[in-house]
Amino acid sequence: MPDTYEVPTPEAGEGREGDRDIVDRLRARDEDAFVALLDRHSPAMLRLASVHLPRASAEEVVQDTWLAVLEGIRRFEGRSSLKTWIFSILVNHTRTRAQREGRTLPFSALVNPPEDAAEPSVDPSRFLGADHPQWPRHWATPPKSWGASPEEWLLTRESQARVQQAIDALPPGQRQVITLCDVEGWEPEEVCRLIGVTRTNQRVLLHRARSKVRRALEQYFEEA
Amino acid sequence: MASYPEMPCQELVELLTDYLEGALSQVDRERFEEHLKSCRHCRTYLEQMRQTIRALGRLPEASIPEKAKAELLEAFRNWNKGKGA
């Protein structure tokens, strides 16, 4: 017996209790439960698989993953969360498929940022030099505000397309982390567990990724 | 605060995610916040990072094709045949 109980999560269907309920319903042939599960996880699965694969292959991998989930669900024992279990199947399928297509290295080789590759968040030329007598390393070319209603501007289709392009242009490790953390809203711990990075590296990758997306939006704002 | 060196803008932009995730040391968090009070450019930068994060969270959902979904539902129905729990 565990000596502590997990704090129930507020979101319906999340957490171990929710997992058991879903698994029971699947085993009891509840089609609605299956559709709900598909709808809940497929978007993030597709985005994650797309980091390493072209869209059509990514879609197939998501589909194959669900088939594997059905095959394995009877043996699912709840040692990890259902979500973690499903996504680890996805990661395996994606890796196999990517190797078969000759595309990429295994995930873990991609996600740990090389220590020596410093990537400044902002172009160093936008700051005054370290030898500036009064304002060393302060803004020389500061960011300009994104207008009176940036929230509205950021929701336009064009802005969203720019954000997506900026994500697509990221190196795979950064792209995985920003996709799971910021696009899909996962907890950092979940992301670290799935893709096998430390919390520190997760923050480094996330920071680099966010900085580039911000820069892309800034460029877009300045063009307009 | 006087005992710690001031945080220049160029350092602040590198520490932003650590700040937002509560991962800065107490000293660095104080230096960070102290700098923000007096630097509107960095306040703008921080605000843009927050706006960027919100924009990322509002991207349209990726969705698998209806055909794939229909096939999976079909697989679920067949999977169930004769071997339910």
Interface residues (C-beta under 8 A of the other chain):
Chain A: D24 R27 A28 R29 E31 F34 V35 L38 S42 P43 A44 L46 R47 S50 E59 V62 Q63 W66 L67 L70 R74 P120 S121 V122 P124 F127 P136 R137 H138 W139 P142 P143 K144 S145 W146 P150 E151 L154 L155 S159 Q160 V163 Q164 I167 I178 D182 V183 G185 P188 R199 R203 L206 H207 R210 S211 V213 R214 L217 E218
Chain B: P8 C9 Q10 E11 V13 E14 L16 T17 D18 E21 A23 C39 H41 C42 T44 Y45 E47 Q48 M49 Q51 T52 I53 R54 A55 L56 G57 R58 L59 P60 E61 A62 S63 I64 P65 A68 K69 E71 L72 L73 A75 F76 R77 W79 N80 G84 A85
